[in-house]
């Protein structure tokens, strides 16, 4: 591999590592050092920053749905 391609390969590898940690990061399950690494990488990597933002919105929406009562839970269904 040519020296000029090494930083690109390292960046792609780091992106894969960070993406693997994103869900745990958003759930608050990473240790402080790993969480800081995700934040640091997302600050300078636009692709990972966008993915983290999208995942955060998706998880937020799923959590909001989880907190909604289901028809079986609603008072009107208890007769």
mmCIF file of the N, C-alpha and C atoms, coordinates in Angstrom:
data_MODEL
# 
_entry.id   MODEL 
# 
loop_
_atom_site.group_PDB 
_atom_site.id 
_atom_site.type_symbol 
_atom_site.label_atom_id 
_atom_site.label_alt_id 
_atom_site.label_comp_id 
_atom_site.label_asym_id 
_atom_site.label_entity_id 
_atom_site.label_seq_id 
_atom_site.pdbx_PDB_ins_code 
_atom_site.Cartn_x 
_atom_site.Cartn_y 
_atom_site.Cartn_z 
_atom_site.occupancy 
_atom_site.B_iso_or_equiv 
_atom_site.pdbx_formal_charge 
_atom_site.auth_seq_id 
_atom_site.auth_comp_id 
_atom_site.auth_asym_id 
_atom_site.auth_atom_id 
_atom_site.pdbx_PDB_model_num 
ATOM 1   N N  . UNK A 1 1  ? 0.844   -1.167 0.000  1.00 0.00 ? 1  UNK A N  1 
ATOM 2   C CA . UNK A 1 1  ? 0.000   0.000  0.000  1.00 0.00 ? 1  UNK A CA 1 
ATOM 3   C C  . UNK A 1 1  ? 0.891   1.232  0.000  1.00 0.00 ? 1  UNK A C  1 
ATOM 4   N N  . UNK A 1 2  ? 0.489   2.205  -0.774 1.00 0.00 ? 2  UNK A N  1 
ATOM 5   C CA . UNK A 1 2  ? 1.279   3.430  -0.834 1.00 0.00 ? 2  UNK A CA 1 
ATOM 6   C C  . UNK A 1 2  ? 1.072   4.238  0.440  1.00 0.00 ? 2  UNK A C  1 
ATOM 7   N N  . UNK A 1 3  ? 2.094   4.978  0.859  1.00 0.00 ? 3  UNK A N  1 
ATOM 8   C CA . UNK A 1 3  ? 1.966   5.771  2.087  1.00 0.00 ? 3  UNK A CA 1 
ATOM 9   C C  . UNK A 1 3  ? 0.788   6.736  2.069  1.00 0.00 ? 3  UNK A C  1 
ATOM 10  N N  . UNK A 1 4  ? 0.429   7.246  0.912  1.00 0.00 ? 4  UNK A N  1 
ATOM 11  C CA . UNK A 1 4  ? -0.674  8.213  0.853  1.00 0.00 ? 4  UNK A CA 1 
ATOM 12  C C  . UNK A 1 4  ? -2.035  7.574  1.128  1.00 0.00 ? 4  UNK A C  1 
ATOM 13  N N  . UNK A 1 5  ? -2.160  6.260  0.993  1.00 0.00 ? 5  UNK A N  1 
ATOM 14  C CA . UNK A 1 5  ? -3.429  5.580  1.251  1.00 0.00 ? 5  UNK A CA 1 
ATOM 15  C C  . UNK A 1 5  ? -3.573  5.123  2.699  1.00 0.00 ? 5  UNK A C  1 
ATOM 16  N N  . UNK A 1 6  ? -2.502  5.089  3.453  1.00 0.00 ? 6  UNK A N  1 
ATOM 17  C CA . UNK A 1 6  ? -2.571  4.609  4.840  1.00 0.00 ? 6  UNK A CA 1 
ATOM 18  C C  . UNK A 1 6  ? -3.513  5.435  5.712  1.00 0.00 ? 6  UNK A C  1 
ATOM 19  N N  . UNK A 1 7  ? -3.464  6.770  5.658  1.00 0.00 ? 7  UNK A N  1 
ATOM 20  C CA . UNK A 1 7  ? -4.409  7.529  6.492  1.00 0.00 ? 7  UNK A CA 1 
ATOM 21  C C  . UNK A 1 7  ? -5.868  7.258  6.137  1.00 0.00 ? 7  UNK A C  1 
ATOM 22  N N  . UNK A 1 8  ? -6.148  7.050  4.863  1.00 0.00 ? 8  UNK A N  1 
ATOM 23  C CA . UNK A 1 8  ? -7.521  6.758  4.446  1.00 0.00 ? 8  UNK A CA 1 
ATOM 24  C C  . UNK A 1 8  ? -7.959  5.417  5.010  1.00 0.00 ? 8  UNK A C  1 
ATOM 25  N N  . UNK A 1 9  ? -7.091  4.433  4.939  1.00 0.00 ? 9  UNK A N  1 
ATOM 26  C CA . UNK A 1 9  ? -7.426  3.110  5.466  1.00 0.00 ? 9  UNK A CA 1 
ATOM 27  C C  . UNK A 1 9  ? -7.632  3.176  6.981  1.00 0.00 ? 9  UNK A C  1 
ATOM 28  N N  . UNK A 1 10 ? -6.782  3.919  7.678  1.00 0.00 ? 10 UNK A N  1 
ATOM 29  C CA . UNK A 1 10 ? -6.942  4.070  9.133  1.00 0.00 ? 10 UNK A CA 1 
ATOM 30  C C  . UNK A 1 10 ? -8.258  4.769  9.458  1.00 0.00 ? 10 UNK A C  1 
ATOM 31  N N  . UNK A 1 11 ? -8.587  5.790  8.671  1.00 0.00 ? 11 UNK A N  1 
ATOM 32  C CA . UNK A 1 11 ? -9.841  6.516  8.902  1.00 0.00 ? 11 UNK A CA 1 
ATOM 33  C C  . UNK A 1 11 ? -11.037 5.580  8.718  1.00 0.00 ? 11 UNK A C  1 
ATOM 34  N N  . UNK A 1 12 ? -11.038 4.799  7.670  1.00 0.00 ? 12 UNK A N  1 
ATOM 35  C CA . UNK A 1 12 ? -12.149 3.873  7.426  1.00 0.00 ? 12 UNK A CA 1 
ATOM 36  C C  . UNK A 1 12 ? -12.262 2.845  8.541  1.00 0.00 ? 12 UNK A C  1 
ATOM 37  N N  . UNK A 1 13 ? -11.127 2.364  9.019  1.00 0.00 ? 13 UNK A N  1 
ATOM 38  C CA . UNK A 1 13 ? -11.136 1.404  10.127 1.00 0.00 ? 13 UNK A CA 1 
ATOM 39  C C  . UNK A 1 13 ? -11.714 2.060  11.376 1.00 0.00 ? 13 UNK A C  1 
ATOM 40  N N  . UNK A 1 14 ? -11.313 3.289  11.638 1.00 0.00 ? 14 UNK A N  1 
ATOM 41  C CA . UNK A 1 14 ? -11.819 4.004  12.812 1.00 0.00 ? 14 UNK A CA 1 
ATOM 42  C C  . UNK A 1 14 ? -13.319 4.236  12.680 1.00 0.00 ? 14 UNK A C  1 
ATOM 43  N N  . UNK A 1 15 ? -13.780 4.566  11.492 1.00 0.00 ? 15 UNK A N  1 
ATOM 44  C CA . UNK A 1 15 ? -15.223 4.737  11.270 1.00 0.00 ? 15 UNK A CA 1 
ATOM 45  C C  . UNK A 1 15 ? -15.974 3.449  11.605 1.00 0.00 ? 15 UNK A C  1 
ATOM 46  N N  . UNK A 1 16 ? -15.462 2.319  11.168 1.00 0.00 ? 16 UNK A N  1 
ATOM 47  C CA . UNK A 1 16 ? -16.112 1.036  11.475 1.00 0.00 ? 16 UNK A CA 1 
ATOM 48  C C  . UNK A 1 16 ? -16.167 0.808  12.980 1.00 0.00 ? 16 UNK A C  1 
ATOM 49  N N  . UNK A 1 17 ? -15.087 1.118  13.674 1.00 0.00 ? 17 UNK A N  1 
ATOM 50  C CA . UNK A 1 17 ? -15.053 0.932  15.127 1.00 0.00 ? 17 UNK A CA 1 
ATOM 51  C C  . UNK A 1 17 ? -16.061 1.845  15.820 1.00 0.00 ? 17 UNK A C  1 
ATOM 52  N N  . UNK A 1 18 ? -16.093 3.095  15.406 1.00 0.00 ? 18 UNK A N  1 
ATOM 53  C CA . UNK A 1 18 ? -17.011 4.055  16.020 1.00 0.00 ? 18 UNK A CA 1 
ATOM 54  C C  . UNK A 1 18 ? -18.458 3.669  15.730 1.00 0.00 ? 18 UNK A C  1 
ATOM 55  N N  . UNK A 1 19 ? -18.750 3.280  14.512 1.00 0.00 ? 19 UNK A N  1 
ATOM 56  C CA . UNK A 1 19 ? -20.121 2.892  14.168 1.00 0.00 ? 19 UNK A CA 1 
ATOM 57  C C  . UNK A 1 19 ? -20.579 1.683  14.971 1.00 0.00 ? 19 UNK A C  1 
ATOM 58  N N  . UNK A 1 20 ? -19.666 0.781  15.262 1.00 0.00 ? 20 UNK A N  1 
ATOM 59  C CA . UNK A 1 20 ? -20.011 -0.385 16.076 1.00 0.00 ? 20 UNK A CA 1 
ATOM 60  C C  . UNK A 1 20 ? -20.361 0.023  17.505 1.00 0.00 ? 20 UNK A C  1 
ATOM 61  N N  . UNK A 1 21 ? -19.843 1.161  17.965 1.00 0.00 ? 21 UNK A N  1 
ATOM 62  C CA . UNK A 1 21 ? -20.080 1.631  19.334 1.00 0.00 ? 21 UNK A CA 1 
ATOM 63  C C  . UNK A 1 21 ? -21.224 2.628  19.451 1.00 0.00 ? 21 UNK A C  1 
ATOM 64  N N  . UNK A 1 22 ? -21.785 3.076  18.343 1.00 0.00 ? 22 UNK A N  1 
ATOM 65  C CA . UNK A 1 22 ? -22.763 4.165  18.390 1.00 0.00 ? 22 UNK A CA 1 
ATOM 66  C C  . UNK A 1 22 ? -23.992 3.850  19.232 1.00 0.00 ? 22 UNK A C  1 
ATOM 67  N N  . UNK A 1 23 ? -24.560 2.687  19.079 1.00 0.00 ? 23 UNK A N  1 
ATOM 68  C CA . UNK A 1 23 ? -25.762 2.345  19.832 1.00 0.00 ? 23 UNK A CA 1 
ATOM 69  C C  . UNK A 1 23 ? -25.468 2.324  21.330 1.00 0.00 ? 23 UNK A C  1 
ATOM 70  N N  . UNK A 1 24 ? -24.355 1.696  21.706 1.00 0.00 ? 24 UNK A N  1 
ATOM 71  C CA . UNK A 1 24 ? -23.974 1.674  23.118 1.00 0.00 ? 24 UNK A CA 1 
ATOM 72  C C  . UNK A 1 24 ? -23.696 3.081  23.628 1.00 0.00 ? 24 UNK A C  1 
ATOM 73  N N  . UNK A 1 25 ? -23.109 3.920  22.795 1.00 0.00 ? 25 UNK A N  1 
ATOM 74  C CA . UNK A 1 25 ? -22.849 5.307  23.174 1.00 0.00 ? 25 UNK A CA 1 
ATOM 75  C C  . UNK A 1 25 ? -24.162 6.025  23.481 1.00 0.00 ? 25 UNK A C  1 
ATOM 76  N N  . UNK A 1 26 ? -25.121 5.902  22.579 1.00 0.00 ? 26 UNK A N  1 
ATOM 77  C CA . UNK A 1 26 ? -26.402 6.583  22.764 1.00 0.00 ? 26 UNK A CA 1 
ATOM 78  C C  . UNK A 1 26 ? -27.190 6.026  23.941 1.00 0.00 ? 26 UNK A C  1 
ATOM 79  N N  . UNK A 1 27 ? -26.958 4.777  24.285 1.00 0.00 ? 27 UNK A N  1 
ATOM 80  C CA . UNK A 1 27 ? -27.617 4.167  25.443 1.00 0.00 ? 27 UNK A CA 1 
ATOM 81  C C  . UNK A 1 27 ? -26.868 4.442  26.741 1.00 0.00 ? 27 UNK A C  1 
ATOM 82  N N  . UNK A 1 28 ? -25.727 5.135  26.651 1.00 0.00 ? 28 UNK A N  1 
ATOM 83  C CA . UNK A 1 28 ? -24.940 5.446  27.847 1.00 0.00 ? 28 UNK A CA 1 
ATOM 84  C C  . UNK A 1 28 ? -24.221 4.242  28.421 1.00 0.00 ? 28 UNK A C  1 
ATOM 85  N N  . UNK A 1 29 ? -23.934 3.264  27.582 1.00 0.00 ? 29 UNK A N  1 
ATOM 86  C CA . UNK A 1 29 ? -23.329 2.021  28.054 1.00 0.00 ? 29 UNK A CA 1 
ATOM 87  C C  . UNK A 1 29 ? -21.819 1.947  27.844 1.00 0.00 ? 29 UNK A C  1 
ATOM 88  N N  . UNK A 1 30 ? -21.218 2.972  27.249 1.00 0.00 ? 30 UNK A N  1 
ATOM 89  C CA . UNK A 1 30 ? -19.765 2.963  27.037 1.00 0.00 ? 30 UNK A CA 1 
ATOM 90  C C  . UNK A 1 30 ? -19.061 3.568  28.242 1.00 0.00 ? 30 UNK A C  1 
ATOM 91  N N  . UNK A 1 31 ? -17.858 3.080  28.493 1.00 0.00 ? 31 UNK A N  1 
ATOM 92  C CA . UNK A 1 31 ? -17.063 3.707  29.543 1.00 0.00 ? 31 UNK A CA 1 
ATOM 93  C C  . UNK A 1 31 ? -16.680 5.111  29.069 1.00 0.00 ? 31 UNK A C  1 
ATOM 94  N N  . UNK A 1 32 ? -16.312 5.995  29.993 1.00 0.00 ? 32 UNK A N  1 
ATOM 95  C CA . UNK A 1 32 ? -16.032 7.387  29.618 1.00 0.00 ? 32 UNK A CA 1 
ATOM 96  C C  . UNK A 1 32 ? -14.978 7.545  28.522 1.00 0.00 ? 32 UNK A C  1 
ATOM 97  N N  . UNK A 1 33 ? -13.967 6.713  28.527 1.00 0.00 ? 33 UNK A N  1 
ATOM 98  C CA . UNK A 1 33 ? -12.915 6.809  27.521 1.00 0.00 ? 33 UNK A CA 1 
ATOM 99  C C  . UNK A 1 33 ? -13.447 6.465  26.128 1.00 0.00 ? 33 UNK A C  1 
ATOM 100 N N  . UNK A 1 34 ? -14.219 5.401  26.035 1.00 0.00 ? 34 UNK A N  1 
ATOM 101 C CA . UNK A 1 34 ? -14.788 4.995  24.745 1.00 0.00 ? 34 UNK A CA 1 
ATOM 102 C C  . UNK A 1 34 ? -15.826 6.011  24.271 1.00 0.00 ? 34 UNK A C  1 
ATOM 103 N N  . UNK A 1 35 ? -16.612 6.550  25.190 1.00 0.00 ? 35 UNK A N  1 
ATOM 104 C CA . UNK A 1 35 ? -17.598 7.572  24.821 1.00 0.00 ? 35 UNK A CA 1 
ATOM 105 C C  . UNK A 1 35 ? -16.901 8.816  24.286 1.00 0.00 ? 35 UNK A C  1 
ATOM 106 N N  . UNK A 1 36 ? -15.816 9.209  24.927 1.00 0.00 ? 36 UNK A N  1 
ATOM 107 C CA . UNK A 1 36 ? -15.055 10.376 24.466 1.00 0.00 ? 36 UNK A CA 1 
ATOM 108 C C  . UNK A 1 36 ? -14.473 10.125 23.081 1.00 0.00 ? 36 UNK A C  1 
ATOM 109 N N  . UNK A 1 37 ? -14.062 8.894  22.813 1.00 0.00 ? 37 UNK A N  1 
ATOM 110 C CA . UNK A 1 37 ? -13.508 8.560  21.498 1.00 0.00 ? 37 UNK A CA 1 
ATOM 111 C C  . UNK A 1 37 ? -14.580 8.686  20.413 1.00 0.00 ? 37 UNK A C  1 
ATOM 112 N N  . UNK A 1 38 ? -15.797 8.252  20.710 1.00 0.00 ? 38 UNK A N  1 
ATOM 113 C CA . UNK A 1 38 ? -16.893 8.388  19.748 1.00 0.00 ? 38 UNK A CA 1 
ATOM 114 C C  . UNK A 1 38 ? -17.163 9.868  19.487 1.00 0.00 ? 38 UNK A C  1 
ATOM 115 N N  . UNK A 1 39 ? -17.237 10.656 20.547 1.00 0.00 ? 39 UNK A N  1 
ATOM 116 C CA . UNK A 1 39 ? -17.499 12.094 20.405 1.00 0.00 ? 39 UNK A CA 1 
ATOM 117 C C  . UNK A 1 39 ? -16.398 12.790 19.610 1.00 0.00 ? 39 UNK A C  1 
ATOM 118 N N  . UNK A 1 40 ? -15.171 12.461 19.924 1.00 0.00 ? 40 UNK A N  1 
ATOM 119 C CA . UNK A 1 40 ? -14.027 13.077 19.246 1.00 0.00 ? 40 UNK A CA 1 
ATOM 120 C C  . UNK A 1 40 ? -14.053 12.753 17.750 1.00 0.00 ? 40 UNK A C  1 
ATOM 121 N N  . UNK A 1 41 ? -14.288 11.495 17.429 1.00 0.00 ? 41 UNK A N  1 
ATOM 122 C CA . UNK A 1 41 ? -14.322 11.086 16.024 1.00 0.00 ? 41 UNK A CA 1 
ATOM 123 C C  . UNK A 1 41 ? -15.487 11.771 15.298 1.00 0.00 ? 41 UNK A C  1 
ATOM 124 N N  . UNK A 1 42 ? -16.656 11.803 15.929 1.00 0.00 ? 42 UNK A N  1 
ATOM 125 C CA . UNK A 1 42 ? -17.838 12.390 15.287 1.00 0.00 ? 42 UNK A CA 1 
ATOM 126 C C  . UNK A 1 42 ? -17.675 13.892 15.055 1.00 0.00 ? 42 UNK A C  1 
ATOM 127 N N  . UNK A 1 43 ? -16.859 14.542 15.861 1.00 0.00 ? 43 UNK A N  1 
ATOM 128 C CA . UNK A 1 43 ? -16.631 15.984 15.661 1.00 0.00 ? 43 UNK A CA 1 
ATOM 129 C C  . UNK A 1 43 ? -15.964 16.271 14.329 1.00 0.00 ? 43 UNK A C  1 
ATOM 130 N N  . UNK A 1 44 ? -15.043 15.409 13.897 1.00 0.00 ? 44 UNK A N  1 
ATOM 131 C CA . UNK A 1 44 ? -14.307 15.703 12.660 1.00 0.00 ? 44 UNK A CA 1 
ATOM 132 C C  . UNK A 1 44 ? -14.672 14.815 11.484 1.00 0.00 ? 44 UNK A C  1 
ATOM 133 N N  . UNK A 1 45 ? -15.517 13.818 11.692 1.00 0.00 ? 45 UNK A N  1 
ATOM 134 C CA . UNK A 1 45 ? -15.920 12.939 10.586 1.00 0.00 ? 45 UNK A CA 1 
ATOM 135 C C  . UNK A 1 45 ? -17.387 13.219 10.235 1.00 0.00 ? 45 UNK A C  1 
ATOM 136 N N  . UNK A 1 46 ? -17.635 13.902 9.128  1.00 0.00 ? 46 UNK A N  1 
ATOM 137 C CA . UNK A 1 46 ? -19.022 14.256 8.795  1.00 0.00 ? 46 UNK A CA 1 
ATOM 138 C C  . UNK A 1 46 ? -19.930 13.046 8.572  1.00 0.00 ? 46 UNK A C  1 
ATOM 139 N N  . UNK A 1 47 ? -19.412 11.977 8.019  1.00 0.00 ? 47 UNK A N  1 
ATOM 140 C CA . UNK A 1 47 ? -20.242 10.788 7.787  1.00 0.00 ? 47 UNK A CA 1 
ATOM 141 C C  . UNK A 1 47 ? -20.676 10.153 9.098  1.00 0.00 ? 47 UNK A C  1 
ATOM 142 N N  . UNK A 1 48 ? -19.752 10.002 10.024 1.00 0.00 ? 48 UNK A N  1 
ATOM 143 C CA . UNK A 1 48 ? -20.094 9.400  11.317 1.00 0.00 ? 48 UNK A CA 1 
ATOM 144 C C  . UNK A 1 48 ? -20.963 10.343 12.146 1.00 0.00 ? 48 UNK A C  1 
ATOM 145 N N  . UNK A 1 49 ? -20.713 11.642 12.047 1.00 0.00 ? 49 UNK A N  1 
ATOM 146 C CA . UNK A 1 49 ? -21.540 12.620 12.760 1.00 0.00 ? 49 UNK A CA 1 
ATOM 147 C C  . UNK A 1 49 ? -22.989 12.528 12.270 1.00 0.00 ? 49 UNK A C  1 
ATOM 148 N N  . UNK A 1 50 ? -23.167 12.438 10.963 1.00 0.00 ? 50 UNK A N  1 
ATOM 149 C CA . UNK A 1 50 ? -24.509 12.322 10.377 1.00 0.00 ? 50 UNK A CA 1 
ATOM 150 C C  . UNK A 1 50 ? -25.164 11.004 10.804 1.00 0.00 ? 50 UNK A C  1 
ATOM 151 N N  . UNK A 1 51 ? -24.403 9.921  10.772 1.00 0.00 ? 51 UNK A N  1 
ATOM 152 C CA . UNK A 1 51 ? -24.951 8.628  11.169 1.00 0.00 ? 51 UNK A CA 1 
ATOM 153 C C  . UNK A 1 51 ? -25.353 8.638  12.647 1.00 0.00 ? 51 UNK A C  1 
ATOM 154 N N  . UNK A 1 52 ? -24.521 9.236  13.485 1.00 0.00 ? 52 UNK A N  1 
ATOM 155 C CA . UNK A 1 52 ? -24.824 9.316  14.911 1.00 0.00 ? 52 UNK A CA 1 
ATOM 156 C C  . UNK A 1 52 ? -26.087 10.145 15.142 1.00 0.00 ? 52 UNK A C  1 
ATOM 157 N N  . UNK A 1 53 ? -26.221 11.233 14.423 1.00 0.00 ? 53 UNK A N  1 
ATOM 158 C CA . UNK A 1 53 ? -27.410 12.078 14.537 1.00 0.00 ? 53 UNK A CA 1 
ATOM 159 C C  . UNK A 1 53 ? -28.659 11.324 14.087 1.00 0.00 ? 53 UNK A C  1 
ATOM 160 N N  . UNK A 1 54 ? -28.576 10.638 12.969 1.00 0.00 ? 54 UNK A N  1 
ATOM 161 C CA . UNK A 1 54 ? -29.717 9.864  12.462 1.00 0.00 ? 54 UNK A CA 1 
ATOM 162 C C  . UNK A 1 54 ? -30.099 8.751  13.425 1.00 0.00 ? 54 UNK A C  1 
ATOM 163 N N  . UNK A 1 55 ? -29.110 8.056  13.947 1.00 0.00 ? 55 UNK A N  1 
ATOM 164 C CA . UNK A 1 55 ? -29.376 6.974  14.892 1.00 0.00 ? 55 UNK A CA 1 
ATOM 165 C C  . UNK A 1 55 ? -30.000 7.520  16.172 1.00 0.00 ? 55 UNK A C  1 
ATOM 166 N N  . UNK A 1 56 ? -29.521 8.661  16.617 1.00 0.00 ? 56 UNK A N  1 
ATOM 167 C CA . UNK A 1 56 ? -30.075 9.291  17.815 1.00 0.00 ? 56 UNK A CA 1 
ATOM 168 C C  . UNK A 1 56 ? -31.549 9.638  17.614 1.00 0.00 ? 56 UNK A C  1 
ATOM 169 N N  . UNK A 1 57 ? -31.883 10.210 16.472 1.00 0.00 ? 57 UNK A N  1 
ATOM 170 C CA . UNK A 1 57 ? -33.282 10.542 16.177 1.00 0.00 ? 57 UNK A CA 1 
ATOM 171 C C  . UNK A 1 57 ? -34.141 9.278  16.071 1.00 0.00 ? 57 UNK A C  1 
ATOM 172 N N  . UNK A 1 58 ? -33.607 8.253  15.436 1.00 0.00 ? 58 UNK A N  1 
ATOM 173 C CA . UNK A 1 58 ? -34.349 6.997  15.298 1.00 0.00 ? 58 UNK A CA 1 
ATOM 174 C C  . UNK A 1 58 ? -34.618 6.373  16.659 1.00 0.00 ? 58 UNK A C  1 
ATOM 175 N N  . UNK A 1 59 ? -33.593 6.301  17.492 1.00 0.00 ? 59 UNK A N  1 
ATOM 176 C CA . UNK A 1 59 ? -33.772 5.727  18.826 1.00 0.00 ? 59 UNK A CA 1 
ATOM 177 C C  . UNK A 1 59 ? -34.736 6.563  19.657 1.00 0.00 ? 59 UNK A C  1 
ATOM 178 N N  . UNK A 1 60 ? -34.659 7.882  19.515 1.00 0.00 ? 60 UNK A N  1 
ATOM 179 C CA . UNK A 1 60 ? -35.596 8.751  20.229 1.00 0.00 ? 60 UNK A CA 1 
ATOM 180 C C  . UNK A 1 60 ? -37.033 8.474  19.822 1.00 0.00 ? 60 UNK A C  1 
ATOM 181 N N  . UNK A 1 61 ? -37.252 8.295  18.536 1.00 0.00 ? 61 UNK A N  1 
ATOM 182 C CA . UNK A 1 61 ? -38.586 7.971  18.049 1.00 0.00 ? 61 UNK A CA 1 
ATOM 183 C C  . UNK A 1 61 ? -39.073 6.624  18.549 1.00 0.00 ? 61 UNK A C  1 
ATOM 184 N N  . UNK A 1 62 ? -38.190 5.646  18.556 1.00 0.00 ? 62 UNK A N  1 
ATOM 185 C CA . UNK A 1 62 ? -38.564 4.317  19.057 1.00 0.00 ? 62 UNK A CA 1 
ATOM 186 C C  . UNK A 1 62 ? -38.871 4.356  20.546 1.00 0.00 ? 62 UNK A C  1 
ATOM 187 N N  . UNK A 1 63 ? -38.102 5.119  21.297 1.00 0.00 ? 63 UNK A N  1 
ATOM 188 C CA . UNK A 1 63 ? -38.362 5.245  22.741 1.00 0.00 ? 63 UNK A CA 1 
ATOM 189 C C  . UNK A 1 63 ? -39.704 5.930  22.982 1.00 0.00 ? 63 UNK A C  1 
ATOM 190 N N  . UNK A 1 64 ? -40.014 6.937  22.170 1.00 0.00 ? 64 UNK A N  1 
ATOM 191 C CA . UNK A 1 64 ? -41.302 7.617  22.310 1.00 0.00 ? 64 UNK A CA 1 
ATOM 192 C C  . UNK A 1 64 ? -42.449 6.651  22.021 1.00 0.00 ? 64 UNK A C  1 
ATOM 193 N N  . UNK A 1 65 ? -42.300 5.819  21.008 1.00 0.00 ? 65 UNK A N  1 
ATOM 194 C CA . UNK A 1 65 ? -43.327 4.823  20.702 1.00 0.00 ? 65 UNK A CA 1 
ATOM 195 C C  . UNK A 1 65 ? -43.457 3.801  21.823 1.00 0.00 ? 65 UNK A C  1 
ATOM 196 N N  . UNK A 1 66 ? -42.331 3.406  22.383 1.00 0.00 ? 66 UNK A N  1 
ATOM 197 C CA . UNK A 1 66 ? -42.337 2.425  23.467 1.00 0.00 ? 66 UNK A CA 1 
ATOM 198 C C  . UNK A 1 66 ? -43.135 2.948  24.658 1.00 0.00 ? 66 UNK A C  1 
ATOM 199 N N  . UNK A 1 67 ? -43.078 4.253  24.878 1.00 0.00 ? 67 UNK A N  1 
ATOM 200 C CA . UNK A 1 67 ? -43.740 4.847  26.035 1.00 0.00 ? 67 UNK A CA 1 
ATOM 201 C C  . UNK A 1 67 ? -45.224 5.127  25.804 1.00 0.00 ? 67 UNK A C  1 
ATOM 202 N N  . UNK A 1 68 ? -45.705 4.915  24.587 1.00 0.00 ? 68 UNK A N  1 
ATOM 203 C CA . UNK A 1 68 ? -47.120 5.128  24.281 1.00 0.00 ? 68 UNK A CA 1 
ATOM 204 C C  . UNK A 1 68 ? -47.912 3.888  24.695 1.00 0.00 ? 68 UNK A C  1 
ATOM 205 N N  . UNK A 1 69 ? -49.104 4.089  25.240 1.00 0.00 ? 69 UNK A N  1 
ATOM 206 C CA . UNK A 1 69 ? -49.911 2.912  25.597 1.00 0.00 ? 69 UNK A CA 1 
ATOM 207 C C  . UNK A 1 69 ? -50.378 2.180  24.340 1.00 0.00 ? 69 UNK A C  1 
ATOM 208 N N  . UNK A 1 70 ? -50.418 0.894  24.435 1.00 0.00 ? 70 UNK A N  1 
ATOM 209 C CA . UNK A 1 70 ? -50.944 0.089  23.334 1.00 0.00 ? 70 UNK A CA 1 
ATOM 210 C C  . UNK A 1 70 ? -52.460 0.011  23.488 1.00 0.00 ? 70 UNK A C  1 
ATOM 211 N N  . UNK A 1 71 ? -53.189 -0.345 22.447 1.00 0.00 ? 71 UNK A N  1 
ATOM 212 C CA . UNK A 1 71 ? -54.646 -0.442 22.577 1.00 0.00 ? 71 UNK A CA 1 
ATOM 213 C C  . UNK A 1 71 ? -55.073 -1.353 23.729 1.00 0.00 ? 71 UNK A C  1 
ATOM 214 N N  . UNK A 1 72 ? -54.338 -2.404 23.989 1.00 0.00 ? 72 UNK A N  1 
ATOM 215 C CA . UNK A 1 72 ? -54.681 -3.308 25.089 1.00 0.00 ? 72 UNK A CA 1 
ATOM 216 C C  . UNK A 1 72 ? -54.471 -2.640 26.439 1.00 0.00 ? 72 UNK A C  1 
ATOM 217 N N  . UNK A 1 73 ? -53.615 -1.625 26.501 1.00 0.00 ? 73 UNK A N  1 
ATOM 218 C CA . UNK A 1 73 ? -53.342 -0.918 27.750 1.00 0.00 ? 73 UNK A CA 1 
ATOM 219 C C  . UNK A 1 73 ? -54.320 0.221  28.010 1.00 0.00 ? 73 UNK A C  1 
ATOM 220 N N  . UNK A 1 74 ? -55.067 0.634  27.017 1.00 0.00 ? 74 UNK A N  1 
ATOM 221 C CA . UNK A 1 74 ? -55.922 1.813  27.173 1.00 0.00 ? 74 UNK A CA 1 
ATOM 222 C C  . UNK A 1 74 ? -57.140 1.472  28.025 1.00 0.00 ? 74 UNK A C  1 
ATOM 223 N N  . UNK A 1 75 ? -57.619 2.429  28.831 1.00 0.00 ? 75 UNK A N  1 
ATOM 224 C CA . UNK A 1 75 ? -58.765 2.175  29.717 1.00 0.00 ? 75 UNK A CA 1 
ATOM 225 C C  . UNK A 1 75 ? -60.032 1.783  28.963 1.00 0.00 ? 75 UNK A C  1 
ATOM 226 N N  . UNK A 1 76 ? -60.237 2.288  27.760 1.00 0.00 ? 76 UNK A N  1 
ATOM 227 C CA . UNK A 1 76 ? -61.468 1.984  27.023 1.00 0.00 ? 76 UNK A CA 1 
ATOM 228 C C  . UNK A 1 76 ? -61.535 0.533  26.568 1.00 0.00 ? 76 UNK A C  1 
ATOM 229 N N  . UNK A 1 77 ? -60.403 -0.162 26.539 1.00 0.00 ? 77 UNK A N  1 
ATOM 230 C CA . UNK A 1 77 ? -60.414 -1.555 26.093 1.00 0.00 ? 77 UNK A CA 1 
ATOM 231 C C  . UNK A 1 77 ? -60.761 -2.513 27.223 1.00 0.00 ? 77 UNK A C  1 
ATOM 232 N N  . UNK A 1 78 ? -60.852 -1.990 28.454 1.00 0.00 ? 78 UNK A N  1 
ATOM 233 C CA . UNK A 1 78 ? -61.178 -2.842 29.604 1.00 0.00 ? 78 UNK A CA 1 
ATOM 234 C C  . UNK A 1 78 ? -62.675 -2.750 29.863 1.00 0.00 ? 78 UNK A C  1 
ATOM 235 N N  . UNK A 1 79 ? -63.415 -3.733 29.382 1.00 0.00 ? 79 UNK A N  1 
ATOM 236 C CA . UNK A 1 79 ? -64.861 -3.718 29.593 1.00 0.00 ? 79 UNK A CA 1 
ATOM 237 C C  . UNK A 1 79 ? -65.315 -4.915 30.345 1.00 0.00 ? 79 UNK A C  1 
# 
